[in-house]
Amino acid sequence: MATDLRLVVFDVDGTLVDSQADIVASMTAAFDGLGVAVPARADILSIVGLSLPQAMARLAPDADGDGLVRAYKAAYVERRAAAGARASSPLYPGARDALERLQAEPNILLGIATGKSRRGLDLLLDAYDLRPYFVTQQVADFHPSKPHPAMLHAAMNEAGVEADQAVMIGDTTFDMDMAGAAGMAFVGVSWGYHPAAHLTEAAAVLDDFDGLDPALAQLWER
């Protein structure tokens, strides 16, 4: 179906919001609570973006993965309730302005593809009044973990666009590989949880959100 619409799909943690403090603290609490050796901070951040069962399997393959998932969720919810979503997951500088600029473009649709749960994403979007910005919101509850392309296939179906009219914006190799598996372009960001040097298949790697608009323009001019 030919259309001039464009779909820009965003990852959340490490791309739109910086939730690393709560993620590391909640992982530490979960592992400590079950008497499992706590992974290094770098190892914890390396799995951000995966669905929790896959993340725990990587961090502690011989431990009780289901128990770690439950303990992590409980610790994360407790920390977020105590601090509030805005404090626990602050928007990166320029994120809101970038979303507002893109939403104002009549041919651009915005979406989300995240390893967060539906509940976790809803709380975050409501905290920032961002829910209306995104026409498609894909979460870990209903799809295989990244880098499986199911979330992006669903996003394109809901938005009514093809892969060559869409782009994934993210900070990890999981986002990059998911975009590649979906046949979609990928634009990386350097401020997230995977080293920018690892985003080898990115059409561009941004150092700030001011670079997003020109990167998209160049991508879609090709």
Z-matrix of the N, CA and C atoms (Angstrom, degrees):
N
C 1 1.470
C 2 1.524 1 109.01
N 3 1.298 2 117.21 1 116.99
C 4 1.466 3 121.82 2 -178.76
C 5 1.523 4 109.69 3 -74.84
N 6 1.313 5 116.59 4 135.95
C 7 1.456 6 121.87 5 178.72
C 8 1.514 7 108.16 6 -157.74
N 9 1.332 8 115.94 7 153.92
C 10 1.462 9 118.68 8 176.05
C 11 1.522 10 110.92 9 -97.27
N 12 1.334 11 117.25 10 8.80
C 13 1.451 12 120.17 11 177.13
C 14 1.527 13 110.89 12 -69.78
N 15 1.308 14 115.57 13 150.91
C 16 1.457 15 123.13 14 175.17
C 17 1.518 16 108.49 15 -127.77
N 18 1.320 17 116.61 16 141.58
C 19 1.460 18 121.81 17 -179.50
C 20 1.524 19 109.34 18 -116.89
N 21 1.324 20 115.84 19 125.49
C 22 1.466 21 122.15 20 176.52
C 23 1.523 22 107.25 21 -113.61
N 24 1.331 23 116.37 22 113.68
C 25 1.456 24 121.91 23 -176.46
C 26 1.532 25 108.86 24 -105.09
N 27 1.318 26 115.92 25 128.44
C 28 1.465 27 121.34 26 -178.18
C 29 1.526 28 111.54 27 -107.72
N 30 1.314 29 115.49 28 136.47
C 31 1.450 30 121.15 29 159.33
C 32 1.535 31 107.19 30 -69.93
N 33 1.325 32 117.12 31 167.25
C 34 1.469 33 119.86 32 -177.11
C 35 1.527 34 111.65 33 -110.54
N 36 1.338 35 117.17 34 -72.48
C 37 1.468 36 120.53 35 -177.07
C 38 1.523 37 110.74 36 -67.41
N 39 1.315 38 115.86 37 123.04
C 40 1.457 39 120.39 38 -179.24
C 41 1.510 40 113.64 39 89.19
N 42 1.331 41 116.82 40 -7.06
C 43 1.469 42 121.25 41 179.55
C 44 1.526 43 110.53 42 -120.64
N 45 1.322 44 116.96 43 -58.23
C 46 1.464 45 120.75 44 176.74
C 47 1.523 46 112.36 45 -93.27
N 48 1.328 47 116.72 46 -37.56
C 49 1.468 48 120.54 47 -178.01
C 50 1.521 49 110.37 48 -129.03
N 51 1.333 50 114.92 49 151.49
C 52 1.459 51 121.56 50 178.54
C 53 1.525 52 108.77 51 -103.56
N 54 1.307 53 116.12 52 94.83
C 55 1.464 54 121.89 53 -176.67
C 56 1.523 55 111.94 54 -106.07
N 57 1.327 56 118.05 55 16.80
C 58 1.459 57 119.73 56 -172.00
C 59 1.522 58 113.01 57 -63.79
N 60 1.319 59 118.54 58 -35.37
C 61 1.465 60 119.59 59 -178.85
C 62 1.523 61 110.83 60 -61.66
N 63 1.332 62 117.02 61 -45.54
C 64 1.459 63 119.83 62 179.73
C 65 1.517 64 111.69 63 -70.45
N 66 1.333 65 117.34 64 -36.71
C 67 1.461 66 120.03 65 179.70
C 68 1.526 67 110.25 66 -63.49
N 69 1.326 68 117.37 67 -48.13
C 70 1.467 69 120.98 68 -179.01
C 71 1.523 70 110.69 69 -64.88
N 72 1.317 71 117.10 70 -44.42
C 73 1.467 72 119.97 71 -179.64
C 74 1.528 73 111.38 72 -64.60
N 75 1.321 74 116.92 73 -40.57
C 76 1.466 75 120.25 74 -179.45
C 77 1.522 76 111.60 75 -69.98
N 78 1.324 77 117.02 76 -37.76
C 79 1.460 78 120.18 77 174.63
C 80 1.524 79 110.47 78 -63.22
N 81 1.320 80 116.78 79 -43.69
C 82 1.460 81 121.23 80 179.15
C 83 1.521 82 110.60 81 -59.51
N 84 1.334 83 116.52 82 -45.13
C 85 1.463 84 120.64 83 179.41
C 86 1.522 85 111.28 84 -63.72
N 87 1.328 86 117.05 85 -40.83
C 88 1.459 87 120.69 86 -179.21
C 89 1.522 88 111.42 87 -64.75
N 90 1.319 89 117.12 88 -47.30
C 91 1.456 90 120.56 89 -178.83
C 92 1.523 91 111.57 90 -67.54
N 93 1.332 92 116.54 91 -43.00
C 94 1.458 93 120.00 92 177.06
C 95 1.524 94 111.13 93 -59.96
N 96 1.339 95 115.94 94 -42.84
C 97 1.453 96 120.65 95 -176.86
C 98 1.513 97 113.34 96 -62.37
N 99 1.329 98 116.70 97 -29.74
C 100 1.456 99 120.54 98 179.84
C 101 1.534 100 112.49 99 -100.33
N 102 1.337 101 115.86 100 5.96
C 103 1.445 102 119.38 101 177.83
C 104 1.513 103 114.17 102 70.38
N 105 1.335 104 116.45 103 28.25
C 106 1.465 105 121.87 104 179.87
C 107 1.526 106 108.02 105 -105.05
N 108 1.326 107 116.57 106 142.03
C 109 1.465 108 120.70 107 -179.78
C 110 1.525 109 109.90 108 -57.97
N 111 1.324 110 116.04 109 130.53
C 112 1.462 111 120.85 110 -177.69
C 113 1.531 112 109.49 111 -75.22
N 114 1.333 113 117.53 112 128.15
C 115 1.474 114 119.87 113 177.69
C 116 1.524 115 111.56 114 -65.12
N 117 1.306 116 116.01 115 158.28
C 118 1.459 117 121.01 116 175.20
C 119 1.526 118 109.80 117 -63.32
N 120 1.325 119 115.33 118 151.54
C 121 1.472 120 120.48 119 179.90
C 122 1.526 121 111.42 120 -53.14
N 123 1.322 122 117.30 121 -44.77
C 124 1.466 123 120.62 122 -179.04
C 125 1.523 124 111.27 123 -61.41
N 126 1.327 125 116.71 124 -37.14
C 127 1.463 126 119.87 125 178.90
C 128 1.528 127 110.89 126 -68.44
N 129 1.330 128 116.26 127 -39.28
C 130 1.470 129 119.48 128 177.93
C 131 1.525 130 110.15 129 -62.53
N 132 1.314 131 117.16 130 -47.50
C 133 1.463 132 119.64 131 -178.55
C 134 1.525 133 111.72 132 -66.92
N 135 1.314 134 117.53 133 -25.29
C 136 1.466 135 120.10 134 -178.39
C 137 1.513 136 112.45 135 -68.10
N 138 1.348 137 117.90 136 -20.27
C 139 1.473 138 119.62 137 -177.24
C 140 1.529 139 112.07 138 -101.63
N 141 1.345 140 117.64 139 -0.52
C 142 1.467 141 119.85 140 178.75
C 143 1.529 142 108.65 141 -61.86
N 144 1.315 143 115.29 142 129.15
C 145 1.468 144 121.09 143 -176.32
C 146 1.507 145 111.58 144 115.70
N 147 1.331 146 116.63 145 -30.07
C 148 1.453 147 119.74 146 174.40
C 149 1.526 148 109.65 147 -74.66
N 150 1.325 149 116.54 148 155.38
C 151 1.450 150 119.75 149 170.05
C 152 1.523 151 108.28 150 -66.23
N 153 1.319 152 117.39 151 151.83
C 154 1.459 153 120.79 152 -171.52
C 155 1.535 154 114.50 153 -57.75
N 156 1.327 155 120.99 154 -43.20
C 157 1.474 156 118.05 155 179.09
C 158 1.528 157 112.66 156 -59.70
N 159 1.322 158 116.81 157 -40.27
C 160 1.464 159 120.35 158 178.51
C 161 1.529 160 110.70 159 -69.06
N 162 1.323 161 116.16 160 -37.43
C 163 1.457 162 119.93 161 178.76
C 164 1.529 163 110.94 162 -63.17
N 165 1.328 164 116.70 163 -46.35
C 166 1.461 165 120.00 164 -179.54
C 167 1.523 166 111.46 165 -65.97
N 168 1.320 167 116.62 166 -35.90
C 169 1.459 168 119.53 167 178.64
C 170 1.523 169 111.50 168 -63.30
N 171 1.327 170 116.19 169 -34.27
C 172 1.463 171 119.33 170 177.04
C 173 1.517 172 112.16 171 -74.46
N 174 1.321 173 116.13 172 -39.66
C 175 1.456 174 119.69 173 -175.80
C 176 1.524 175 112.72 174 -75.67
N 177 1.332 176 116.42 175 -35.74
C 178 1.469 177 120.53 176 -175.77
C 179 1.522 178 109.28 177 -148.00
N 180 1.332 179 117.49 178 75.93
C 181 1.469 180 120.71 179 -173.55
C 182 1.520 181 114.54 180 -62.15
N 183 1.325 182 118.03 181 -22.02
C 184 1.468 183 120.36 182 -177.38
C 185 1.524 184 113.01 183 -100.69
N 186 1.309 185 117.56 184 1.25
C 187 1.468 186 121.05 185 -177.33
C 188 1.526 187 110.32 186 -92.77
N 189 1.329 188 114.91 187 177.17
C 190 1.463 189 122.32 188 176.78
C 191 1.531 190 108.27 189 -77.69
N 192 1.313 191 116.83 190 93.23
C 193 1.456 192 121.06 191 -175.40
C 194 1.509 193 113.05 192 -61.16
N 195 1.331 194 116.99 193 -43.39
C 196 1.464 195 119.84 194 -179.91
C 197 1.526 196 110.70 195 -63.14
N 198 1.327 197 116.28 196 -40.06
C 199 1.456 198 119.68 197 178.43
C 200 1.511 199 112.33 198 -65.25
N 201 1.322 200 116.63 199 -39.43
C 202 1.461 201 120.30 200 177.41
C 203 1.524 202 111.33 201 -65.11
N 204 1.322 203 116.29 202 -39.70
C 205 1.465 204 119.51 203 177.91
C 206 1.523 205 110.40 204 -61.30
N 207 1.325 206 116.37 205 -47.29
C 208 1.477 207 119.73 206 -179.90
C 209 1.524 208 111.32 207 -62.07
N 210 1.339 209 116.04 208 -42.98
C 211 1.463 210 119.56 209 -178.55
C 212 1.519 211 111.21 210 -67.30
N 213 1.328 212 116.92 211 -38.25
C 214 1.460 213 120.22 212 177.92
C 215 1.525 214 110.57 213 -63.80
N 216 1.318 215 116.82 214 -48.10
C 217 1.461 216 119.88 215 -179.34
C 218 1.527 217 111.29 216 -58.05
N 219 1.329 218 115.85 217 -43.71
C 220 1.466 219 119.71 218 -179.07
C 221 1.523 220 110.86 219 -63.70
N 222 1.330 221 117.03 220 -42.86
C 223 1.462 222 120.29 221 -179.89
C 224 1.521 223 111.03 222 -66.93
N 225 1.323 224 117.10 223 -39.65
C 226 1.459 225 120.59 224 -178.53
C 227 1.527 226 110.79 225 -66.66
N 228 1.327 227 115.95 226 -44.31
C 229 1.463 228 120.14 227 179.17
C 230 1.527 229 110.40 228 -61.94
N 231 1.332 230 116.76 229 -40.88
C 232 1.463 231 120.41 230 -179.64
C 233 1.520 232 110.91 231 -63.93
N 234 1.331 233 117.30 232 -44.92
C 235 1.461 234 120.55 233 -179.80
C 236 1.527 235 111.35 234 -65.40
N 237 1.330 236 116.31 235 -42.49
C 238 1.464 237 119.49 236 -178.47
C 239 1.528 238 110.73 237 -66.28
N 240 1.353 239 116.53 238 -38.95
C 241 1.460 240 119.81 239 179.11
C 242 1.517 241 111.22 240 -65.03
N 243 1.320 242 116.30 241 -35.74
C 244 1.464 243 120.22 242 -178.43
C 245 1.526 244 111.94 243 -72.29
N 246 1.331 245 116.12 244 -39.54
C 247 1.469 246 119.95 245 -174.24
C 248 1.517 247 113.71 246 -97.99
N 249 1.342 248 117.29 247 -25.73
C 250 1.461 249 121.50 248 -171.76
C 251 1.512 250 110.41 249 90.76
N 252 1.322 251 116.72 250 148.14
C 253 1.466 252 121.23 251 -174.56
C 254 1.521 253 112.45 252 -62.65
N 255 1.320 254 117.53 253 -36.15
C 256 1.468 255 119.57 254 -178.48
C 257 1.526 256 111.45 255 -65.33
N 258 1.323 257 116.04 256 -39.29
C 259 1.459 258 119.61 257 -179.79
C 260 1.520 259 111.40 258 -75.13
N 261 1.342 260 117.39 259 -37.44
C 262 1.465 261 119.99 260 -176.52
C 263 1.521 262 112.15 261 -79.86
N 264 1.317 263 118.12 262 -24.65
C 265 1.464 264 121.81 263 179.94
C 266 1.527 265 110.08 264 -137.35
N 267 1.333 266 117.85 265 73.93
C 268 1.466 267 120.05 266 -178.63
C 269 1.525 268 111.76 267 -68.45
N 270 1.315 269 115.79 268 143.17
C 271 1.459 270 120.68 269 173.57
C 272 1.526 271 109.82 270 -65.22
N 273 1.323 272 115.71 271 141.81
C 274 1.462 273 119.26 272 173.33
C 275 1.530 274 109.42 273 -68.15
N 276 1.331 275 116.97 274 150.74
C 277 1.478 276 119.89 275 178.67
C 278 1.528 277 111.33 276 -54.79
N 279 1.317 278 115.09 277 130.13
C 280 1.453 279 120.97 278 177.45
C 281 1.509 280 115.53 279 86.90
N 282 1.336 281 117.68 280 -6.00
C 283 1.467 282 119.65 281 -175.91
C 284 1.524 283 111.99 282 -64.52
N 285 1.328 284 116.67 283 -49.65
C 286 1.468 285 118.66 284 -178.64
C 287 1.525 286 111.54 285 -63.24
N 288 1.317 287 117.21 286 -43.04
C 289 1.458 288 119.98 287 179.70
C 290 1.530 289 110.78 288 -60.38
N 291 1.322 290 116.59 289 -40.56
C 292 1.465 291 119.95 290 179.51
C 293 1.520 292 110.77 291 -63.97
N 294 1.339 293 116.68 292 -42.72
C 295 1.461 294 119.84 293 178.51
C 296 1.528 295 110.97 294 -63.68
N 297 1.314 296 116.92 295 -40.26
C 298 1.463 297 119.99 296 179.98
C 299 1.524 298 111.28 297 -66.16
N 300 1.334 299 116.75 298 -40.49
C 301 1.467 300 119.69 299 178.38
C 302 1.526 301 110.55 300 -62.37
N 303 1.314 302 116.55 301 -45.83
C 304 1.466 303 119.52 302 -177.53
C 305 1.528 304 111.28 303 -68.45
N 306 1.320 305 116.46 304 -40.76
C 307 1.465 306 119.03 305 -179.45
C 308 1.526 307 111.12 306 -63.64
N 309 1.303 308 117.14 307 -28.29
C 310 1.462 309 120.78 308 -179.67
C 311 1.520 310 112.49 309 -73.39
N 312 1.325 311 117.43 310 -14.94
C 313 1.463 312 120.76 311 178.42
C 314 1.524 313 109.45 312 -80.41
N 315 1.336 314 118.54 313 123.55
C 316 1.467 315 120.24 314 -172.24
C 317 1.529 316 114.43 315 -65.75
N 318 1.328 317 117.93 316 -21.62
C 319 1.462 318 118.96 317 -177.37
C 320 1.526 319 113.18 318 -103.42
N 321 1.339 320 117.33 319 7.64
C 322 1.460 321 120.45 320 -179.02
C 323 1.529 322 110.17 321 -111.03
N 324 1.325 323 115.16 322 128.70
C 325 1.454 324 123.05 323 174.39
C 326 1.525 325 108.33 324 -109.64
N 327 1.319 326 115.97 325 147.18
C 328 1.458 327 120.88 326 -179.14
C 329 1.520 328 110.75 327 -112.99
N 330 1.321 329 115.52 328 144.73
C 331 1.451 330 121.03 329 178.40
C 332 1.514 331 111.53 330 -141.30
N 333 1.323 332 115.12 331 171.55
C 334 1.465 333 122.94 332 177.87
C 335 1.516 334 108.65 333 -131.00
N 336 1.332 335 115.95 334 140.30
C 337 1.464 336 122.56 335 169.93
C 338 1.521 337 106.64 336 -136.23
N 339 1.320 338 117.34 337 110.07
C 340 1.457 339 121.33 338 -169.27
C 341 1.518 340 112.15 339 -138.05
N 342 1.320 341 115.12 340 152.97
C 343 1.449 342 121.03 341 172.43
C 344 1.517 343 112.80 342 -79.08
N 345 1.323 344 117.73 343 -2.19
C 346 1.460 345 121.21 344 176.74
C 347 1.526 346 111.13 345 -68.28
N 348 1.322 347 114.97 346 159.55
C 349 1.457 348 120.39 347 171.44
C 350 1.529 349 109.88 348 -77.26
N 351 1.330 350 116.10 349 165.95
C 352 1.460 351 120.35 350 175.69
C 353 1.526 352 110.90 351 -59.28
N 354 1.318 353 116.19 352 -44.04
C 355 1.464 354 120.56 353 -179.08
C 356 1.525 355 110.57 354 -63.83
N 357 1.327 356 116.45 355 -44.28
C 358 1.455 357 119.59 356 -178.77
C 359 1.514 358 112.34 357 -64.47
N 360 1.327 359 116.36 358 -41.06
C 361 1.461 360 119.40 359 178.85
C 362 1.519 361 110.84 360 -67.11
N 363 1.332 362 117.45 361 -42.23
C 364 1.463 363 119.97 362 -179.80
C 365 1.522 364 111.28 363 -59.65
N 366 1.322 365 116.87 364 -43.39
C 367 1.464 366 119.85 365 179.99
C 368 1.522 367 111.04 366 -62.41
N 369 1.324 368 116.46 367 -40.33
C 370 1.456 369 119.82 368 -179.98
C 371 1.525 370 111.43 369 -67.81
N 372 1.330 371 117.15 370 -48.37
C 373 1.460 372 120.46 371 -178.68
C 374 1.521 373 111.19 372 -62.09
N 375 1.325 374 116.66 373 -39.12
C 376 1.465 375 119.58 374 -179.84
C 377 1.526 376 111.19 375 -68.79
N 378 1.331 377 116.83 376 -34.83
C 379 1.461 378 120.00 377 179.34
C 380 1.521 379 111.62 378 -61.65
N 381 1.334 380 115.93 379 -33.01
C 382 1.467 381 120.76 380 -178.32
C 383 1.536 382 113.11 381 -106.37
N 384 1.319 383 117.32 382 5.70
C 385 1.468 384 121.82 383 -177.66
C 386 1.532 385 110.80 384 55.39
N 387 1.318 386 116.37 385 43.53
C 388 1.455 387 121.00 386 -177.44
C 389 1.533 388 113.54 387 -104.64
N 390 1.301 389 117.91 388 -5.06
C 391 1.467 390 119.16 389 -175.01
C 392 1.534 391 112.93 390 -54.64
N 393 1.355 392 119.67 391 -41.26
C 394 1.467 393 118.90 392 -178.06
C 395 1.527 394 114.76 393 -68.68
N 396 1.310 395 117.79 394 -12.81
C 397 1.462 396 120.16 395 -176.37
C 398 1.530 397 112.11 396 -71.39
N 399 1.321 398 117.43 397 -26.37
C 400 1.460 399 120.63 398 -167.28
C 401 1.527 400 111.26 399 -112.26
N 402 1.327 401 115.56 400 121.00
C 403 1.461 402 120.53 401 -179.04
C 404 1.518 403 111.66 402 -80.63
N 405 1.323 404 117.58 403 -17.79
C 406 1.464 405 121.48 404 178.04
C 407 1.515 406 108.20 405 -142.11
N 408 1.325 407 115.78 406 133.83
C 409 1.463 408 122.01 407 -176.89
C 410 1.522 409 108.29 408 -134.12
N 411 1.326 410 116.40 409 109.30
C 412 1.453 411 121.68 410 -177.16
C 413 1.524 412 109.41 411 -108.35
N 414 1.346 413 115.71 412 129.08
C 415 1.462 414 121.31 413 -173.82
C 416 1.527 415 110.29 414 -127.76
N 417 1.335 416 114.32 415 170.30
C 418 1.462 417 120.14 416 -172.73
C 419 1.518 418 113.23 417 -69.68
N 420 1.328 419 118.33 418 -22.31
C 421 1.465 420 120.67 419 -176.66
C 422 1.522 421 113.11 420 -58.99
N 423 1.325 422 116.91 421 -31.13
C 424 1.466 423 119.96 422 -167.51
C 425 1.521 424 113.78 423 -117.39
N 426 1.334 425 117.52 424 7.33
C 427 1.463 426 120.15 425 -176.25
C 428 1.522 427 110.98 426 -140.74
N 429 1.329 428 116.99 427 158.13
C 430 1.461 429 119.43 428 169.06
C 431 1.523 430 109.82 429 -60.87
N 432 1.323 431 115.28 430 157.67
C 433 1.462 432 120.06 431 -179.70
C 434 1.518 433 111.09 432 -64.32
N 435 1.339 434 115.48 433 149.82
C 436 1.458 435 119.52 434 166.15
C 437 1.530 436 107.11 435 -53.32
N 438 1.331 437 119.15 436 145.08
C 439 1.467 438 128.15 437 10.73
C 440 1.533 439 115.43 438 -93.34
N 441 1.339 440 118.09 439 16.76
C 442 1.462 441 119.21 440 174.37
C 443 1.533 442 108.82 441 -57.61
N 444 1.329 443 118.52 442 138.73
C 445 1.469 444 120.37 443 -172.92
C 446 1.526 445 115.61 444 -83.00
N 447 1.334 446 118.58 445 7.69
C 448 1.466 447 120.18 446 -173.64
C 449 1.520 448 112.82 447 -57.22
N 450 1.325 449 116.85 448 -40.65
C 451 1.470 450 119.05 449 -178.93
C 452 1.526 451 111.27 450 -62.53
N 453 1.319 452 116.75 451 -40.64
C 454 1.465 453 119.40 452 -179.17
C 455 1.522 454 111.53 453 -73.86
N 456 1.316 455 117.84 454 -35.56
C 457 1.469 456 119.42 455 174.42
C 458 1.526 457 110.30 456 -60.38
N 459 1.328 458 116.47 457 -44.03
C 460 1.461 459 119.97 458 179.33
C 461 1.522 460 111.07 459 -65.43
N 462 1.324 461 117.07 460 -40.30
C 463 1.467 462 120.36 461 179.55
C 464 1.521 463 110.75 462 -61.95
N 465 1.328 464 117.15 463 -44.80
C 466 1.464 465 119.59 464 179.44
C 467 1.514 466 111.80 465 -65.42
N 468 1.317 467 117.09 466 -38.83
C 469 1.463 468 120.15 467 178.05
C 470 1.527 469 111.07 468 -62.87
N 471 1.312 470 116.45 469 -43.66
C 472 1.460 471 119.54 470 -178.75
C 473 1.526 472 111.87 471 -68.57
N 474 1.327 473 116.44 472 -33.54
C 475 1.469 474 119.84 473 -178.65
C 476 1.522 475 112.52 474 -85.58
N 477 1.324 476 116.91 475 -16.86
C 478 1.461 477 120.23 476 -179.77
C 479 1.513 478 113.71 477 74.73
N 480 1.336 479 116.52 478 36.47
C 481 1.461 480 120.69 479 178.19
C 482 1.522 481 110.17 480 -125.83
N 483 1.333 482 115.08 481 161.52
C 484 1.458 483 121.46 482 176.40
C 485 1.526 484 109.99 483 -97.04
N 486 1.323 485 115.07 484 169.34
C 487 1.465 486 120.20 485 -174.70
C 488 1.524 487 112.41 486 -61.20
N 489 1.332 488 117.20 487 -33.98
C 490 1.462 489 118.53 488 -178.32
C 491 1.533 490 112.34 489 -76.54
N 492 1.320 491 116.96 490 -2.74
C 493 1.468 492 121.78 491 177.10
C 494 1.526 493 111.10 492 -108.83
N 495 1.334 494 116.16 493 11.30
C 496 1.460 495 119.80 494 -173.28
C 497 1.522 496 110.81 495 -131.12
N 498 1.337 497 115.40 496 158.31
C 499 1.454 498 121.60 497 178.76
C 500 1.522 499 108.42 498 -146.65
N 501 1.311 500 115.18 499 143.26
C 502 1.465 501 122.45 500 175.75
C 503 1.519 502 108.80 501 -103.22
N 504 1.334 503 116.55 502 133.48
C 505 1.459 504 122.25 503 177.22
C 506 1.527 505 107.80 504 -112.28
N 507 1.336 506 117.60 505 120.64
C 508 1.453 507 118.65 506 -177.50
C 509 1.513 508 113.05 507 -159.87
N 510 1.328 509 114.55 508 175.17
C 511 1.464 510 120.55 509 -174.19
C 512 1.521 511 113.83 510 -114.01
N 513 1.349 512 118.28 511 -4.24
C 514 1.461 513 119.43 512 -173.45
C 515 1.525 514 111.83 513 -123.92
N 516 1.324 515 113.93 514 163.26
C 517 1.464 516 119.31 515 174.32
C 518 1.520 517 110.62 516 -65.68
N 519 1.329 518 118.15 517 -24.77
C 520 1.468 519 120.42 518 176.30
C 521 1.528 520 110.15 519 -63.79
N 522 1.337 521 116.31 520 -42.48
C 523 1.463 522 120.59 521 176.52
C 524 1.528 523 110.47 522 -64.20
N 525 1.321 524 115.83 523 -44.72
C 526 1.460 525 121.31 524 -178.93
C 527 1.522 526 111.08 525 -61.13
N 528 1.331 527 116.33 526 -46.97
C 529 1.465 528 120.09 527 -177.98
C 530 1.525 529 111.35 528 -69.86
N 531 1.329 530 117.26 529 -34.41
C 532 1.464 531 120.53 530 176.24
C 533 1.525 532 110.14 531 -63.32
N 534 1.332 533 116.85 532 -44.82
C 535 1.462 534 120.15 533 178.48
C 536 1.520 535 110.64 534 -61.31
N 537 1.326 536 116.69 535 -43.89
C 538 1.456 537 119.83 536 179.19
C 539 1.507 538 112.11 537 -61.63
N 540 1.325 539 117.02 538 -40.63
C 541 1.462 540 120.65 539 -179.72
C 542 1.520 541 111.49 540 -67.10
N 543 1.343 542 116.69 541 -26.78
C 544 1.468 543 121.33 542 179.09
C 545 1.521 544 112.18 543 -89.54
N 546 1.336 545 117.22 544 -2.58
C 547 1.462 546 120.64 545 -177.65
C 548 1.510 547 113.53 546 74.75
N 549 1.320 548 116.31 547 22.91
C 550 1.460 549 122.99 548 -174.10
C 551 1.529 550 109.92 549 -108.13
N 552 1.316 551 117.27 550 148.18
C 553 1.457 552 121.10 551 174.90
C 554 1.527 553 110.09 552 -68.20
N 555 1.319 554 115.06 553 157.19
C 556 1.463 555 120.74 554 -179.47
C 557 1.517 556 109.67 555 -132.10
N 558 1.331 557 115.61 556 133.69
C 559 1.457 558 122.65 557 172.43
C 560 1.518 559 107.11 558 -119.27
N 561 1.339 560 116.16 559 123.37
C 562 1.448 561 120.68 560 -178.12
C 563 1.516 562 112.29 561 -92.92
N 564 1.342 563 114.67 562 164.53
C 565 1.458 564 120.90 563 173.29
C 566 1.520 565 108.08 564 -124.85
N 567 1.324 566 115.93 565 145.42
C 568 1.459 567 120.55 566 -172.92
C 569 1.521 568 113.41 567 -90.97
N 570 1.347 569 117.57 568 -6.77
C 571 1.466 570 120.26 569 -172.93
C 572 1.529 571 112.52 570 -96.03
N 573 1.315 572 118.70 571 5.68
C 574 1.453 573 121.10 572 -174.52
C 575 1.510 574 114.64 573 -92.32
N 576 1.350 575 116.10 574 -146.44
C 577 1.458 576 121.97 575 -166.34
C 578 1.522 577 114.36 576 -103.40
N 579 1.309 578 118.98 577 -8.94
C 580 1.459 579 121.51 578 171.33
C 581 1.528 580 108.69 579 -111.29
N 582 1.335 581 117.99 580 143.65
C 583 1.464 582 119.77 581 178.37
C 584 1.525 583 111.81 582 -57.01
N 585 1.315 584 116.56 583 137.45
C 586 1.458 585 120.69 584 -179.32
C 587 1.527 586 111.25 585 -58.62
N 588 1.332 587 116.92 586 -30.36
C 589 1.462 588 120.64 587 -179.74
C 590 1.514 589 112.48 588 -64.21
N 591 1.345 590 117.50 589 -19.84
C 592 1.458 591 121.05 590 179.39
C 593 1.532 592 112.58 591 -82.96
N 594 1.321 593 117.33 592 -11.50
C 595 1.469 594 120.96 593 -176.87
C 596 1.528 595 109.35 594 -87.77
N 597 1.300 596 115.28 595 61.54
C 598 1.465 597 122.27 596 -168.61
C 599 1.520 598 113.91 597 -72.04
N 600 1.317 599 117.89 598 -20.78
C 601 1.463 600 120.98 599 -177.80
C 602 1.527 601 112.23 600 -99.41
N 603 1.321 602 117.27 601 8.40
C 604 1.466 603 120.52 602 -178.47
C 605 1.520 604 111.27 603 -72.54
N 606 1.330 605 115.91 604 139.13
C 607 1.463 606 120.21 605 173.07
C 608 1.521 607 110.50 606 -67.10
N 609 1.331 608 116.27 607 -28.80
C 610 1.462 609 123.15 608 176.03
C 611 1.512 610 107.21 609 -159.97
N 612 1.324 611 116.64 610 153.99
C 613 1.464 612 122.27 611 173.48
C 614 1.525 613 107.38 612 -122.44
N 615 1.321 614 116.40 613 119.56
C 616 1.461 615 122.32 614 -174.64
C 617 1.518 616 111.27 615 -86.86
N 618 1.320 617 115.88 616 142.84
C 619 1.459 618 121.72 617 172.03
C 620 1.522 619 111.89 618 -98.26
N 621 1.327 620 117.01 619 -13.46
C 622 1.460 621 121.98 620 174.29
C 623 1.520 622 107.73 621 -162.09
N 624 1.328 623 115.95 622 167.16
C 625 1.462 624 119.86 623 -176.66
C 626 1.524 625 113.22 624 -70.48
N 627 1.329 626 117.87 625 -17.22
C 628 1.462 627 119.66 626 176.43
C 629 1.522 628 111.32 627 -63.24
N 630 1.312 629 116.80 628 -24.19
C 631 1.457 630 119.97 629 -179.98
C 632 1.509 631 114.79 630 -83.01
N 633 1.332 632 117.44 631 -4.99
C 634 1.468 633 118.99 632 -174.93
C 635 1.519 634 112.46 633 -68.62
N 636 1.320 635 117.34 634 -47.41
C 637 1.469 636 120.09 635 -176.18
C 638 1.528 637 111.76 636 -59.70
N 639 1.341 638 119.78 637 -49.90
C 640 1.466 639 118.62 638 178.33
C 641 1.521 640 112.91 639 -64.70
N 642 1.335 641 117.28 640 -33.06
C 643 1.469 642 119.28 641 177.92
C 644 1.523 643 110.80 642 -64.62
N 645 1.333 644 117.49 643 -41.37
C 646 1.465 645 120.95 644 177.80
C 647 1.520 646 110.98 645 -67.02
N 648 1.331 647 116.89 646 -41.82
C 649 1.453 648 120.06 647 179.55
C 650 1.528 649 110.34 648 -60.76
N 651 1.298 650 117.21 649 -43.47
C 652 1.464 651 120.56 650 -179.99
C 653 1.526 652 110.54 651 -66.90
N 654 1.317 653 116.54 652 -39.10
C 655 1.460 654 120.62 653 -179.71
C 656 1.512 655 110.82 654 -62.42
N 657 1.323 656 117.40 655 -45.04
C 658 1.456 657 120.59 656 -174.67
C 659 1.532 658 112.95 657 -83.96
N 660 1.316 659 117.77 658 -6.23
C 661 1.450 660 121.02 659 173.49
C 662 1.519 661 112.12 660 -84.43
N 663 1.347 662 115.33 661 -12.71
C 664 1.469 663 117.69 662 -177.01
C 665 1.517 664 111.59 663 -69.82
